[in-house]
Amino acid sequence: MMDETLTCHQVSSLARENERDSYRLSWGTENLDNIALSSSPLHSGRSSPCRDHGDHSSFLVSFMVDARGGAMRGCRHNGLRIIIPPKKCSAPTRVTCRLVKRHRLATMPPMMEGEGLASRLIEVGPSGAQFLGPVIVEIPHFASLRGKERELVILRSETGESWKEHQCEHTPEELNRILNGMDEELDPPEELERKRLCRIITRDFPQYFAVVSRIKQDNNLIGPEGGILSSTVVPQVQAVFPEGALTKKIRVGLQAQPVNISVVRKILGNKASFSPIVTLEPRRRKFHKPITMTIPVPKSNSDPILNVFGFN
C-alpha cells in the first residue's frame, strides 16, 4: 500500500514538472515567442524572458498590440524601440522586429559614392500592414556623422528586391501629436545623435528598413522658373538653374564633401590642394539650358598653413 502511494506521488510530481517544462519551451501557437497569447495585448511583453532583467516592456522578436497602443523595447539590442500610439491599430496585431543578415536578402540596398550601411538591416512585420496614423521605430546605428558633414537616410524595401528612400520628415510638434498623450519620452535630435539612434516615422510597414550614412545632401524642388540650390556644409557651393533649364518640377540634391587638409598634408605635403567634392543629383539628367555650378577655389600651396612639413 505504501509503495503504491509513493509511486502515485512520484508520477504526479513528474507530470507537473513535465507540464511546466512543456509550457516554458512550447513553440505552439498559444505560446509563440515565449509570449502567451492569452495575455493582455498591451502588456504581452511582460511574458518575455527579458523580465529576468527587471524590464517589463521589452520583447525578443515580437509583441501584441491593439487599439490601446503600446511602446516596447528590444531586449537583444540596446536602443531598439517601437511605439504604436493609441487608436493607430485597427485590430489586435502581432508586431515583429528583428535584425537580419545580408544573405537573407535578394538584393542589397544600392550604395553611391561615400555611402554605407549604418546598422544591420531591420525586418519588420506584418509586412504591408497599414496603420491608422504614424507610428515610431527607433533603431541604433554605428555611424559617425562628423558634425553636420554627414546624415542618415532610411531606405525601405517591400520585398527585399528593390529599394527606395523613405521620407519621414517631422517637427517636434508633429511628434507630440503622434504620441497622442502617451507617457513616452522622445529625445531631441541632438540627443539621438549622441546616443546614435535613428528615428523612423511611418504609416505602414515594409518588409525591410535600412539605415544608410551619406554625405549631407541639400534638396529643393526646382521647376521651369529656375532657382538656386546652396550647400549648408560648404555655403560657397551653389547650383544656379536659369529659367527654362527644366521643363517640369523635380527634386534636385546637392552634396559638398570638404577635403580634410590634414590628410592632404600627410599624403602630398604642399604639392596639391583640393576644393570640396561636389555631386549633383539626379545623375545623368539633361538640362535644356546650361546651369552654373559655383565651387570655391582651393587655397594656394604657398599658404604657410599648408607648408607645415616644409618638404616638396
C-alpha positions, 0 to 999 in steps of 0.5 A: 500500500505504501509503495503504491502511494509513493509511486502515485506521488512520484508520477504526479510530481513528474507530470507537473514538472513535465507540464511546466517544462512543456509550457516554458519551451512550447513553440505552439501557437498559444505560446509563440515567442515565449509570449502567451497569447492569452495575455493582455495585448498591451502588456504581452511583453511582460511574458518575455524572458527579458523580465529576468532583467527587471524590464517589463516592456521589452520583447525578443522578436515580437509583441501584441498590440491593439487599439490601446497602443503600446511602446516596447523595447528590444531586449537583444539590442540596446536602443531598439524601440517601437511605439504604436500610439493609441487608436493607430491599430485597427485590430489586435496585431502581432508586431515583429522586429528583428535584425537580419543578415545580408544573405537573407536578402535578394538584393542589397540596398544600392550604395553611391559614392561615400555611402554605407550601411549604418546598422544591420538591416531591420525586418519588420512585420506584418509586412504591408500592414497599414496603420491608422496614423504614424507610428515610431521605430527607433533603431541604433546605428554605428555611424559617425556623422562628423558634425553636420558633414554627414546624415542618415537616410532610411531606405525601405524595401517591400520585398527585399528586391528593390529599394527606395528612400523613405521620407519621414520628415517631422517637427517636434510638434508633429511628434507630440501629436503622434504620441497622442498623450502617451507617457513616452519620452522622445529625445531631441535630435541632438540627443539621438545623435549622441546616443546614435539612434535613428528615428523612423516615422511611418504609416505602414510597414515594409518588409525591410528598413535600412539605415544608410550614412551619406554625405549631407545632401541639400534638396529643393524642388526646382521647376521651369522658373529656375532657382538656386540650390546652396550647400549648408556644409560648404555655403560657397557651393551653389547650383544656379538653374536659369529659367527654362533649364527644366521643363517640369518640377523635380527634386534636385540634391546637392552634396559638398564633401570638404577635403580634410587638409590634414590628410592632404598634408600627410599624403602630398605635403604642399604639392596639391590642394583640393576644393570640396567634392561636389555631386549633383543629383539626379545623375545623368539628367539633361538640362535644356539650358546650361546651369552654373555650378559655383565651387570655391577655389582651393587655397594656394600651396604657398599658404604657410598653413599648408607648408607645415612639413616644409618638404616638396 
